[in-house]
Amino acid sequence: MKLPFSLYLQNIWILIAVLLPNLLFLFLKPKDAIKPSYKNLILKIFEHVGRIGMIFLPFFYEFRIIGTLDFTFFGLMMICLVLYYACWIRYFVGRSSLLLYGPFVFIPVPLALSPVIYFLCAAVVQKSILLFAFTLIFSIGHLPISRFNYLNCKKQ
């Protein structure tokens, strides 16, 4: 029986690269234990629906770098990943909520912004309008929630 779609299981690296620090975070919570109190249900729904699409959709599209456009967006993906890891290292060294949500150099909420750009670039390389759309949906919820958490940490 032939499936009406192909599964590209080798694309798991797209997810693992972003999820690894999050797994470590499960064991290394902030020392200051500031609990975010964001209550906007609509933004939380956008964030969760987008996240589901971002987790599953990369497996249904081929990841091939063909031409300058793909190479450019793959390069942007790698830059976002380096920024993402630099910010996670900064957080793990200090383990403060402010480091988790705070700006890095001139980039606001970099631990929220860098994976959004990373997945938007992955969508371009994979030529996946659906992944692009789900990443935008995710960003509509995730970015304002992260910004709120940052402002909440600054107050406390």
Phi and psi in radians as a Rosetta constraint file:
Dihedral C 1 N 2 CA 2 C 2 CIRCULARHARMONIC -1.697 0.35
Dihedral N 2 CA 2 C 2 N 3 CIRCULARHARMONIC 2.261 0.35
Dihedral C 2 N 3 CA 3 C 3 CIRCULARHARMONIC -1.296 0.35
Dihedral N 3 CA 3 C 3 N 4 CIRCULARHARMONIC 2.626 0.35
Dihedral C 3 N 4 CA 4 C 4 CIRCULARHARMONIC -1.316 0.35
Dihedral N 4 CA 4 C 4 N 5 CIRCULARHARMONIC 0.057 0.35
Dihedral C 4 N 5 CA 5 C 5 CIRCULARHARMONIC -2.568 0.35
Dihedral N 5 CA 5 C 5 N 6 CIRCULARHARMONIC 2.891 0.35
Dihedral C 5 N 6 CA 6 C 6 CIRCULARHARMONIC -1.921 0.35
Dihedral N 6 CA 6 C 6 N 7 CIRCULARHARMONIC 2.502 0.35
Dihedral C 6 N 7 CA 7 C 7 CIRCULARHARMONIC -1.773 0.35
Dihedral N 7 CA 7 C 7 N 8 CIRCULARHARMONIC 2.204 0.35
Dihedral C 7 N 8 CA 8 C 8 CIRCULARHARMONIC -1.859 0.35
Dihedral N 8 CA 8 C 8 N 9 CIRCULARHARMONIC 1.395 0.35
Dihedral C 8 N 9 CA 9 C 9 CIRCULARHARMONIC -1.128 0.35
Dihedral N 9 CA 9 C 9 N 10 CIRCULARHARMONIC -0.389 0.35
Dihedral C 9 N 10 CA 10 C 10 CIRCULARHARMONIC -1.136 0.35
Dihedral N 10 CA 10 C 10 N 11 CIRCULARHARMONIC -0.269 0.35
Dihedral C 10 N 11 CA 11 C 11 CIRCULARHARMONIC -1.336 0.35
Dihedral N 11 CA 11 C 11 N 12 CIRCULARHARMONIC 0.061 0.35
Dihedral C 11 N 12 CA 12 C 12 CIRCULARHARMONIC -1.040 0.35
Dihedral N 12 CA 12 C 12 N 13 CIRCULARHARMONIC -0.442 0.35
Dihedral C 12 N 13 CA 13 C 13 CIRCULARHARMONIC -1.056 0.35
Dihedral N 13 CA 13 C 13 N 14 CIRCULARHARMONIC -0.530 0.35
Dihedral C 13 N 14 CA 14 C 14 CIRCULARHARMONIC -1.040 0.35
Dihedral N 14 CA 14 C 14 N 15 CIRCULARHARMONIC -0.721 0.35
Dihedral C 14 N 15 CA 15 C 15 CIRCULARHARMONIC -1.379 0.35
Dihedral N 15 CA 15 C 15 N 16 CIRCULARHARMONIC -0.812 0.35
Dihedral C 15 N 16 CA 16 C 16 CIRCULARHARMONIC -1.021 0.35
Dihedral N 16 CA 16 C 16 N 17 CIRCULARHARMONIC -0.694 0.35
Dihedral C 16 N 17 CA 17 C 17 CIRCULARHARMONIC -0.994 0.35
Dihedral N 17 CA 17 C 17 N 18 CIRCULARHARMONIC -0.638 0.35
Dihedral C 17 N 18 CA 18 C 18 CIRCULARHARMONIC -1.541 0.35
Dihedral N 18 CA 18 C 18 N 19 CIRCULARHARMONIC -0.558 0.35
Dihedral C 18 N 19 CA 19 C 19 CIRCULARHARMONIC -1.429 0.35
Dihedral N 19 CA 19 C 19 N 20 CIRCULARHARMONIC -0.421 0.35
Dihedral C 19 N 20 CA 20 C 20 CIRCULARHARMONIC -0.935 0.35
Dihedral N 20 CA 20 C 20 N 21 CIRCULARHARMONIC -0.902 0.35
Dihedral C 20 N 21 CA 21 C 21 CIRCULARHARMONIC -1.120 0.35
Dihedral N 21 CA 21 C 21 N 22 CIRCULARHARMONIC -0.535 0.35
Dihedral C 21 N 22 CA 22 C 22 CIRCULARHARMONIC -1.158 0.35
Dihedral N 22 CA 22 C 22 N 23 CIRCULARHARMONIC -0.594 0.35
Dihedral C 22 N 23 CA 23 C 23 CIRCULARHARMONIC -1.175 0.35
Dihedral N 23 CA 23 C 23 N 24 CIRCULARHARMONIC -0.713 0.35
Dihedral C 23 N 24 CA 24 C 24 CIRCULARHARMONIC -1.118 0.35
Dihedral N 24 CA 24 C 24 N 25 CIRCULARHARMONIC -0.621 0.35
Dihedral C 24 N 25 CA 25 C 25 CIRCULARHARMONIC -1.046 0.35
Dihedral N 25 CA 25 C 25 N 26 CIRCULARHARMONIC -0.534 0.35
Dihedral C 25 N 26 CA 26 C 26 CIRCULARHARMONIC -0.994 0.35
Dihedral N 26 CA 26 C 26 N 27 CIRCULARHARMONIC -0.515 0.35
Dihedral C 26 N 27 CA 27 C 27 CIRCULARHARMONIC -1.796 0.35
Dihedral N 27 CA 27 C 27 N 28 CIRCULARHARMONIC -0.271 0.35
Dihedral C 27 N 28 CA 28 C 28 CIRCULARHARMONIC -2.147 0.35
Dihedral N 28 CA 28 C 28 N 29 CIRCULARHARMONIC 1.221 0.35
Dihedral C 28 N 29 CA 29 C 29 CIRCULARHARMONIC -1.253 0.35
Dihedral N 29 CA 29 C 29 N 30 CIRCULARHARMONIC 2.849 0.35
Dihedral C 29 N 30 CA 30 C 30 CIRCULARHARMONIC -1.056 0.35
Dihedral N 30 CA 30 C 30 N 31 CIRCULARHARMONIC 2.498 0.35
Dihedral C 30 N 31 CA 31 C 31 CIRCULARHARMONIC -1.229 0.35
Dihedral N 31 CA 31 C 31 N 32 CIRCULARHARMONIC -0.532 0.35
Dihedral C 31 N 32 CA 32 C 32 CIRCULARHARMONIC -1.423 0.35
Dihedral N 32 CA 32 C 32 N 33 CIRCULARHARMONIC -0.167 0.35
Dihedral C 32 N 33 CA 33 C 33 CIRCULARHARMONIC 0.849 0.35
Dihedral N 33 CA 33 C 33 N 34 CIRCULARHARMONIC 0.744 0.35
Dihedral C 33 N 34 CA 34 C 34 CIRCULARHARMONIC -1.370 0.35
Dihedral N 34 CA 34 C 34 N 35 CIRCULARHARMONIC 2.130 0.35
Dihedral C 34 N 35 CA 35 C 35 CIRCULARHARMONIC -1.656 0.35
Dihedral N 35 CA 35 C 35 N 36 CIRCULARHARMONIC 2.096 0.35
Dihedral C 35 N 36 CA 36 C 36 CIRCULARHARMONIC -1.069 0.35
Dihedral N 36 CA 36 C 36 N 37 CIRCULARHARMONIC 2.480 0.35
Dihedral C 36 N 37 CA 37 C 37 CIRCULARHARMONIC -2.151 0.35
Dihedral N 37 CA 37 C 37 N 38 CIRCULARHARMONIC 0.649 0.35
Dihedral C 37 N 38 CA 38 C 38 CIRCULARHARMONIC -1.302 0.35
Dihedral N 38 CA 38 C 38 N 39 CIRCULARHARMONIC 2.290 0.35
Dihedral C 38 N 39 CA 39 C 39 CIRCULARHARMONIC -2.134 0.35
Dihedral N 39 CA 39 C 39 N 40 CIRCULARHARMONIC 0.124 0.35
Dihedral C 39 N 40 CA 40 C 40 CIRCULARHARMONIC -1.273 0.35
Dihedral N 40 CA 40 C 40 N 41 CIRCULARHARMONIC 1.809 0.35
Dihedral C 40 N 41 CA 41 C 41 CIRCULARHARMONIC -1.111 0.35
Dihedral N 41 CA 41 C 41 N 42 CIRCULARHARMONIC -0.664 0.35
Dihedral C 41 N 42 CA 42 C 42 CIRCULARHARMONIC -1.069 0.35
Dihedral N 42 CA 42 C 42 N 43 CIRCULARHARMONIC -0.827 0.35
Dihedral C 42 N 43 CA 43 C 43 CIRCULARHARMONIC -1.135 0.35
Dihedral N 43 CA 43 C 43 N 44 CIRCULARHARMONIC -0.649 0.35
Dihedral C 43 N 44 CA 44 C 44 CIRCULARHARMONIC -1.128 0.35
Dihedral N 44 CA 44 C 44 N 45 CIRCULARHARMONIC -0.673 0.35
Dihedral C 44 N 45 CA 45 C 45 CIRCULARHARMONIC -1.127 0.35
Dihedral N 45 CA 45 C 45 N 46 CIRCULARHARMONIC -0.808 0.35
Dihedral C 45 N 46 CA 46 C 46 CIRCULARHARMONIC -0.981 0.35
Dihedral N 46 CA 46 C 46 N 47 CIRCULARHARMONIC -0.807 0.35
Dihedral C 46 N 47 CA 47 C 47 CIRCULARHARMONIC -1.055 0.35
Dihedral N 47 CA 47 C 47 N 48 CIRCULARHARMONIC -0.821 0.35
Dihedral C 47 N 48 CA 48 C 48 CIRCULARHARMONIC -1.243 0.35
Dihedral N 48 CA 48 C 48 N 49 CIRCULARHARMONIC -0.708 0.35
Dihedral C 48 N 49 CA 49 C 49 CIRCULARHARMONIC -1.101 0.35
Dihedral N 49 CA 49 C 49 N 50 CIRCULARHARMONIC -0.801 0.35
Dihedral C 49 N 50 CA 50 C 50 CIRCULARHARMONIC -1.066 0.35
Dihedral N 50 CA 50 C 50 N 51 CIRCULARHARMONIC -0.732 0.35
Dihedral C 50 N 51 CA 51 C 51 CIRCULARHARMONIC -1.061 0.35
Dihedral N 51 CA 51 C 51 N 52 CIRCULARHARMONIC -0.724 0.35
Dihedral C 51 N 52 CA 52 C 52 CIRCULARHARMONIC -1.048 0.35
Dihedral N 52 CA 52 C 52 N 53 CIRCULARHARMONIC -0.805 0.35
Dihedral C 52 N 53 CA 53 C 53 CIRCULARHARMONIC -1.101 0.35
Dihedral N 53 CA 53 C 53 N 54 CIRCULARHARMONIC -0.699 0.35
Dihedral C 53 N 54 CA 54 C 54 CIRCULARHARMONIC -1.170 0.35
Dihedral N 54 CA 54 C 54 N 55 CIRCULARHARMONIC -0.485 0.35
Dihedral C 54 N 55 CA 55 C 55 CIRCULARHARMONIC -1.355 0.35
Dihedral N 55 CA 55 C 55 N 56 CIRCULARHARMONIC -0.708 0.35
Dihedral C 55 N 56 CA 56 C 56 CIRCULARHARMONIC -1.664 0.35
Dihedral N 56 CA 56 C 56 N 57 CIRCULARHARMONIC -0.591 0.35
Dihedral C 56 N 57 CA 57 C 57 CIRCULARHARMONIC -1.124 0.35
Dihedral N 57 CA 57 C 57 N 58 CIRCULARHARMONIC -0.599 0.35
Dihedral C 57 N 58 CA 58 C 58 CIRCULARHARMONIC -0.995 0.35
Dihedral N 58 CA 58 C 58 N 59 CIRCULARHARMONIC -0.382 0.35
Dihedral C 58 N 59 CA 59 C 59 CIRCULARHARMONIC -1.333 0.35
Dihedral N 59 CA 59 C 59 N 60 CIRCULARHARMONIC -0.217 0.35
Dihedral C 59 N 60 CA 60 C 60 CIRCULARHARMONIC -1.818 0.35
Dihedral N 60 CA 60 C 60 N 61 CIRCULARHARMONIC 0.072 0.35
Dihedral C 60 N 61 CA 61 C 61 CIRCULARHARMONIC -2.299 0.35
Dihedral N 61 CA 61 C 61 N 62 CIRCULARHARMONIC 2.461 0.35
Dihedral C 61 N 62 CA 62 C 62 CIRCULARHARMONIC -1.302 0.35
Dihedral N 62 CA 62 C 62 N 63 CIRCULARHARMONIC 2.450 0.35
Dihedral C 62 N 63 CA 63 C 63 CIRCULARHARMONIC -1.868 0.35
Dihedral N 63 CA 63 C 63 N 64 CIRCULARHARMONIC 1.710 0.35
Dihedral C 63 N 64 CA 64 C 64 CIRCULARHARMONIC -2.298 0.35
Dihedral N 64 CA 64 C 64 N 65 CIRCULARHARMONIC 2.303 0.35
Dihedral C 64 N 65 CA 65 C 65 CIRCULARHARMONIC -1.651 0.35
Dihedral N 65 CA 65 C 65 N 66 CIRCULARHARMONIC 1.838 0.35
Dihedral C 65 N 66 CA 66 C 66 CIRCULARHARMONIC -2.219 0.35
Dihedral N 66 CA 66 C 66 N 67 CIRCULARHARMONIC 1.923 0.35
Dihedral C 66 N 67 CA 67 C 67 CIRCULARHARMONIC 1.623 0.35
Dihedral N 67 CA 67 C 67 N 68 CIRCULARHARMONIC 3.040 0.35
Dihedral C 67 N 68 CA 68 C 68 CIRCULARHARMONIC -1.149 0.35
Dihedral N 68 CA 68 C 68 N 69 CIRCULARHARMONIC -0.714 0.35
Dihedral C 68 N 69 CA 69 C 69 CIRCULARHARMONIC -1.061 0.35
Dihedral N 69 CA 69 C 69 N 70 CIRCULARHARMONIC -0.849 0.35
Dihedral C 69 N 70 CA 70 C 70 CIRCULARHARMONIC -1.088 0.35
Dihedral N 70 CA 70 C 70 N 71 CIRCULARHARMONIC -0.738 0.35
Dihedral C 70 N 71 CA 71 C 71 CIRCULARHARMONIC -1.113 0.35
Dihedral N 71 CA 71 C 71 N 72 CIRCULARHARMONIC -0.708 0.35
Dihedral C 71 N 72 CA 72 C 72 CIRCULARHARMONIC -1.101 0.35
Dihedral N 72 CA 72 C 72 N 73 CIRCULARHARMONIC -0.815 0.35
Dihedral C 72 N 73 CA 73 C 73 CIRCULARHARMONIC -1.239 0.35
Dihedral N 73 CA 73 C 73 N 74 CIRCULARHARMONIC -0.551 0.35
Dihedral C 73 N 74 CA 74 C 74 CIRCULARHARMONIC -1.143 0.35
Dihedral N 74 CA 74 C 74 N 75 CIRCULARHARMONIC -0.719 0.35
Dihedral C 74 N 75 CA 75 C 75 CIRCULARHARMONIC -1.049 0.35
Dihedral N 75 CA 75 C 75 N 76 CIRCULARHARMONIC -0.735 0.35
Dihedral C 75 N 76 CA 76 C 76 CIRCULARHARMONIC -1.111 0.35
Dihedral N 76 CA 76 C 76 N 77 CIRCULARHARMONIC -0.660 0.35
Dihedral C 76 N 77 CA 77 C 77 CIRCULARHARMONIC -1.016 0.35
Dihedral N 77 CA 77 C 77 N 78 CIRCULARHARMONIC -0.802 0.35
Dihedral C 77 N 78 CA 78 C 78 CIRCULARHARMONIC -1.182 0.35
Dihedral N 78 CA 78 C 78 N 79 CIRCULARHARMONIC -0.654 0.35
Dihedral C 78 N 79 CA 79 C 79 CIRCULARHARMONIC -1.095 0.35
Dihedral N 79 CA 79 C 79 N 80 CIRCULARHARMONIC -0.773 0.35
Dihedral C 79 N 80 CA 80 C 80 CIRCULARHARMONIC -1.092 0.35
Dihedral N 80 CA 80 C 80 N 81 CIRCULARHARMONIC -0.677 0.35
Dihedral C 80 N 81 CA 81 C 81 CIRCULARHARMONIC -1.169 0.35
Dihedral N 81 CA 81 C 81 N 82 CIRCULARHARMONIC -0.711 0.35
Dihedral C 81 N 82 CA 82 C 82 CIRCULARHARMONIC -1.104 0.35
Dihedral N 82 CA 82 C 82 N 83 CIRCULARHARMONIC -0.782 0.35
Dihedral C 82 N 83 CA 83 C 83 CIRCULARHARMONIC -1.053 0.35
Dihedral N 83 CA 83 C 83 N 84 CIRCULARHARMONIC -0.769 0.35
Dihedral C 83 N 84 CA 84 C 84 CIRCULARHARMONIC -1.031 0.35
Dihedral N 84 CA 84 C 84 N 85 CIRCULARHARMONIC -0.826 0.35
Dihedral C 84 N 85 CA 85 C 85 CIRCULARHARMONIC -1.196 0.35
Dihedral N 85 CA 85 C 85 N 86 CIRCULARHARMONIC -0.655 0.35
Dihedral C 85 N 86 CA 86 C 86 CIRCULARHARMONIC -1.065 0.35
Dihedral N 86 CA 86 C 86 N 87 CIRCULARHARMONIC -0.722 0.35
Dihedral C 86 N 87 CA 87 C 87 CIRCULARHARMONIC -1.223 0.35
Dihedral N 87 CA 87 C 87 N 88 CIRCULARHARMONIC -0.650 0.35
Dihedral C 87 N 88 CA 88 C 88 CIRCULARHARMONIC -1.162 0.35
Dihedral N 88 CA 88 C 88 N 89 CIRCULARHARMONIC -0.714 0.35
Dihedral C 88 N 89 CA 89 C 89 CIRCULARHARMONIC -1.073 0.35
Dihedral N 89 CA 89 C 89 N 90 CIRCULARHARMONIC -0.782 0.35
Dihedral C 89 N 90 CA 90 C 90 CIRCULARHARMONIC -0.981 0.35
Dihedral N 90 CA 90 C 90 N 91 CIRCULARHARMONIC -0.786 0.35
Dihedral C 90 N 91 CA 91 C 91 CIRCULARHARMONIC -1.109 0.35
Dihedral N 91 CA 91 C 91 N 92 CIRCULARHARMONIC -0.856 0.35
Dihedral C 91 N 92 CA 92 C 92 CIRCULARHARMONIC -1.108 0.35
Dihedral N 92 CA 92 C 92 N 93 CIRCULARHARMONIC -0.511 0.35
Dihedral C 92 N 93 CA 93 C 93 CIRCULARHARMONIC -1.210 0.35
Dihedral N 93 CA 93 C 93 N 94 CIRCULARHARMONIC -0.773 0.35
Dihedral C 93 N 94 CA 94 C 94 CIRCULARHARMONIC -1.720 0.35
Dihedral N 94 CA 94 C 94 N 95 CIRCULARHARMONIC -0.442 0.35
Dihedral C 94 N 95 CA 95 C 95 CIRCULARHARMONIC 0.800 0.35
Dihedral N 95 CA 95 C 95 N 96 CIRCULARHARMONIC 0.894 0.35
Dihedral C 95 N 96 CA 96 C 96 CIRCULARHARMONIC -2.023 0.35
Dihedral N 96 CA 96 C 96 N 97 CIRCULARHARMONIC 2.517 0.35
Dihedral C 96 N 97 CA 97 C 97 CIRCULARHARMONIC -1.035 0.35
Dihedral N 97 CA 97 C 97 N 98 CIRCULARHARMONIC -0.611 0.35
Dihedral C 97 N 98 CA 98 C 98 CIRCULARHARMONIC -1.114 0.35
Dihedral N 98 CA 98 C 98 N 99 CIRCULARHARMONIC -0.641 0.35
Dihedral C 98 N 99 CA 99 C 99 CIRCULARHARMONIC -1.250 0.35
Dihedral N 99 CA 99 C 99 N 100 CIRCULARHARMONIC -0.461 0.35
Dihedral C 99 N 100 CA 100 C 100 CIRCULARHARMONIC -1.241 0.35
Dihedral N 100 CA 100 C 100 N 101 CIRCULARHARMONIC -0.689 0.35
Dihedral C 100 N 101 CA 101 C 101 CIRCULARHARMONIC -1.904 0.35
Dihedral N 101 CA 101 C 101 N 102 CIRCULARHARMONIC -0.273 0.35
Dihedral C 101 N 102 CA 102 C 102 CIRCULARHARMONIC -1.275 0.35
Dihedral N 102 CA 102 C 102 N 103 CIRCULARHARMONIC 2.865 0.35
Dihedral C 102 N 103 CA 103 C 103 CIRCULARHARMONIC -1.185 0.35
Dihedral N 103 CA 103 C 103 N 104 CIRCULARHARMONIC 2.738 0.35
Dihedral C 103 N 104 CA 104 C 104 CIRCULARHARMONIC -2.184 0.35
Dihedral N 104 CA 104 C 104 N 105 CIRCULARHARMONIC 2.014 0.35
Dihedral C 104 N 105 CA 105 C 105 CIRCULARHARMONIC 1.026 0.35
Dihedral N 105 CA 105 C 105 N 106 CIRCULARHARMONIC -1.886 0.35
Dihedral C 105 N 106 CA 106 C 106 CIRCULARHARMONIC -1.966 0.35
Dihedral N 106 CA 106 C 106 N 107 CIRCULARHARMONIC 0.151 0.35
Dihedral C 106 N 107 CA 107 C 107 CIRCULARHARMONIC -1.710 0.35
Dihedral N 107 CA 107 C 107 N 108 CIRCULARHARMONIC 2.054 0.35
Dihedral C 107 N 108 CA 108 C 108 CIRCULARHARMONIC -1.300 0.35
Dihedral N 108 CA 108 C 108 N 109 CIRCULARHARMONIC 2.586 0.35
Dihedral C 108 N 109 CA 109 C 109 CIRCULARHARMONIC 0.539 0.35
Dihedral N 109 CA 109 C 109 N 110 CIRCULARHARMONIC 1.086 0.35
Dihedral C 109 N 110 CA 110 C 110 CIRCULARHARMONIC -1.127 0.35
Dihedral N 110 CA 110 C 110 N 111 CIRCULARHARMONIC -0.500 0.35
Dihedral C 110 N 111 CA 111 C 111 CIRCULARHARMONIC -1.299 0.35
Dihedral N 111 CA 111 C 111 N 112 CIRCULARHARMONIC -0.191 0.35
Dihedral C 111 N 112 CA 112 C 112 CIRCULARHARMONIC -1.748 0.35
Dihedral N 112 CA 112 C 112 N 113 CIRCULARHARMONIC -0.715 0.35
Dihedral C 112 N 113 CA 113 C 113 CIRCULARHARMONIC -1.280 0.35
Dihedral N 113 CA 113 C 113 N 114 CIRCULARHARMONIC -0.733 0.35
Dihedral C 113 N 114 CA 114 C 114 CIRCULARHARMONIC -1.117 0.35
Dihedral N 114 CA 114 C 114 N 115 CIRCULARHARMONIC -0.724 0.35
Dihedral C 114 N 115 CA 115 C 115 CIRCULARHARMONIC -1.213 0.35
Dihedral N 115 CA 115 C 115 N 116 CIRCULARHARMONIC -0.502 0.35
Dihedral C 115 N 116 CA 116 C 116 CIRCULARHARMONIC -1.108 0.35
Dihedral N 116 CA 116 C 116 N 117 CIRCULARHARMONIC -0.865 0.35
Dihedral C 116 N 117 CA 117 C 117 CIRCULARHARMONIC -1.131 0.35
Dihedral N 117 CA 117 C 117 N 118 CIRCULARHARMONIC -0.675 0.35
Dihedral C 117 N 118 CA 118 C 118 CIRCULARHARMONIC -0.970 0.35
Dihedral N 118 CA 118 C 118 N 119 CIRCULARHARMONIC -0.866 0.35
Dihedral C 118 N 119 CA 119 C 119 CIRCULARHARMONIC -1.276 0.35
Dihedral N 119 CA 119 C 119 N 120 CIRCULARHARMONIC -0.549 0.35
Dihedral C 119 N 120 CA 120 C 120 CIRCULARHARMONIC -1.102 0.35
Dihedral N 120 CA 120 C 120 N 121 CIRCULARHARMONIC -0.724 0.35
Dihedral C 120 N 121 CA 121 C 121 CIRCULARHARMONIC -1.163 0.35
Dihedral N 121 CA 121 C 121 N 122 CIRCULARHARMONIC -0.703 0.35
Dihedral C 121 N 122 CA 122 C 122 CIRCULARHARMONIC -1.060 0.35
Dihedral N 122 CA 122 C 122 N 123 CIRCULARHARMONIC -0.676 0.35
Dihedral C 122 N 123 CA 123 C 123 CIRCULARHARMONIC -1.100 0.35
Dihedral N 123 CA 123 C 123 N 124 CIRCULARHARMONIC -0.653 0.35
Dihedral C 123 N 124 CA 124 C 124 CIRCULARHARMONIC -1.172 0.35
Dihedral N 124 CA 124 C 124 N 125 CIRCULARHARMONIC -0.806 0.35
Dihedral C 124 N 125 CA 125 C 125 CIRCULARHARMONIC -1.123 0.35
Dihedral N 125 CA 125 C 125 N 126 CIRCULARHARMONIC -0.665 0.35
Dihedral C 125 N 126 CA 126 C 126 CIRCULARHARMONIC -1.438 0.35
Dihedral N 126 CA 126 C 126 N 127 CIRCULARHARMONIC -0.093 0.35
Dihedral C 126 N 127 CA 127 C 127 CIRCULARHARMONIC 0.960 0.35
Dihedral N 127 CA 127 C 127 N 128 CIRCULARHARMONIC 0.820 0.35
Dihedral C 127 N 128 CA 128 C 128 CIRCULARHARMONIC -2.003 0.35
Dihedral N 128 CA 128 C 128 N 129 CIRCULARHARMONIC 1.810 0.35
Dihedral C 128 N 129 CA 129 C 129 CIRCULARHARMONIC -1.142 0.35
Dihedral N 129 CA 129 C 129 N 130 CIRCULARHARMONIC -0.624 0.35
Dihedral C 129 N 130 CA 130 C 130 CIRCULARHARMONIC -1.127 0.35
Dihedral N 130 CA 130 C 130 N 131 CIRCULARHARMONIC -0.776 0.35
Dihedral C 130 N 131 CA 131 C 131 CIRCULARHARMONIC -1.107 0.35
Dihedral N 131 CA 131 C 131 N 132 CIRCULARHARMONIC -0.690 0.35
Dihedral C 131 N 132 CA 132 C 132 CIRCULARHARMONIC -1.059 0.35
Dihedral N 132 CA 132 C 132 N 133 CIRCULARHARMONIC -0.806 0.35
Dihedral C 132 N 133 CA 133 C 133 CIRCULARHARMONIC -1.127 0.35
Dihedral N 133 CA 133 C 133 N 134 CIRCULARHARMONIC -0.788 0.35
Dihedral C 133 N 134 CA 134 C 134 CIRCULARHARMONIC -1.158 0.35
Dihedral N 134 CA 134 C 134 N 135 CIRCULARHARMONIC -0.573 0.35
Dihedral C 134 N 135 CA 135 C 135 CIRCULARHARMONIC -1.182 0.35
Dihedral N 135 CA 135 C 135 N 136 CIRCULARHARMONIC -0.692 0.35
Dihedral C 135 N 136 CA 136 C 136 CIRCULARHARMONIC -1.112 0.35
Dihedral N 136 CA 136 C 136 N 137 CIRCULARHARMONIC -0.730 0.35
Dihedral C 136 N 137 CA 137 C 137 CIRCULARHARMONIC -1.050 0.35
Dihedral N 137 CA 137 C 137 N 138 CIRCULARHARMONIC -0.800 0.35
Dihedral C 137 N 138 CA 138 C 138 CIRCULARHARMONIC -1.010 0.35
Dihedral N 138 CA 138 C 138 N 139 CIRCULARHARMONIC -0.786 0.35
Dihedral C 138 N 139 CA 139 C 139 CIRCULARHARMONIC -1.149 0.35
Dihedral N 139 CA 139 C 139 N 140 CIRCULARHARMONIC -0.568 0.35
Dihedral C 139 N 140 CA 140 C 140 CIRCULARHARMONIC -1.044 0.35
Dihedral N 140 CA 140 C 140 N 141 CIRCULARHARMONIC -0.606 0.35
Dihedral C 140 N 141 CA 141 C 141 CIRCULARHARMONIC -1.592 0.35
Dihedral N 141 CA 141 C 141 N 142 CIRCULARHARMONIC -0.809 0.35
Dihedral C 141 N 142 CA 142 C 142 CIRCULARHARMONIC -1.188 0.35
Dihedral N 142 CA 142 C 142 N 143 CIRCULARHARMONIC -0.765 0.35
Dihedral C 142 N 143 CA 143 C 143 CIRCULARHARMONIC -1.139 0.35
Dihedral N 143 CA 143 C 143 N 144 CIRCULARHARMONIC -0.850 0.35
Dihedral C 143 N 144 CA 144 C 144 CIRCULARHARMONIC -1.153 0.35
Dihedral N 144 CA 144 C 144 N 145 CIRCULARHARMONIC -0.610 0.35
Dihedral C 144 N 145 CA 145 C 145 CIRCULARHARMONIC -1.126 0.35
Dihedral N 145 CA 145 C 145 N 146 CIRCULARHARMONIC -0.765 0.35
Dihedral C 145 N 146 CA 146 C 146 CIRCULARHARMONIC -1.131 0.35
Dihedral N 146 CA 146 C 146 N 147 CIRCULARHARMONIC -0.695 0.35
Dihedral C 146 N 147 CA 147 C 147 CIRCULARHARMONIC -1.112 0.35
Dihedral N 147 CA 147 C 147 N 148 CIRCULARHARMONIC -0.749 0.35
Dihedral C 147 N 148 CA 148 C 148 CIRCULARHARMONIC -1.051 0.35
Dihedral N 148 CA 148 C 148 N 149 CIRCULARHARMONIC -0.777 0.35
Dihedral C 148 N 149 CA 149 C 149 CIRCULARHARMONIC -1.074 0.35
Dihedral N 149 CA 149 C 149 N 150 CIRCULARHARMONIC -0.674 0.35
Dihedral C 149 N 150 CA 150 C 150 CIRCULARHARMONIC -1.103 0.35
Dihedral N 150 CA 150 C 150 N 151 CIRCULARHARMONIC -0.844 0.35
Dihedral C 150 N 151 CA 151 C 151 CIRCULARHARMONIC -1.092 0.35
Dihedral N 151 CA 151 C 151 N 152 CIRCULARHARMONIC -0.656 0.35
Dihedral C 151 N 152 CA 152 C 152 CIRCULARHARMONIC -1.122 0.35
Dihedral N 152 CA 152 C 152 N 153 CIRCULARHARMONIC -0.705 0.35
Dihedral C 152 N 153 CA 153 C 153 CIRCULARHARMONIC -1.151 0.35
Dihedral N 153 CA 153 C 153 N 154 CIRCULARHARMONIC -0.668 0.35
Dihedral C 153 N 154 CA 154 C 154 CIRCULARHARMONIC -1.127 0.35
Dihedral N 154 CA 154 C 154 N 155 CIRCULARHARMONIC -0.587 0.35
Dihedral C 154 N 155 CA 155 C 155 CIRCULARHARMONIC -1.233 0.35
Dihedral N 155 CA 155 C 155 N 156 CIRCULARHARMONIC -0.543 0.35
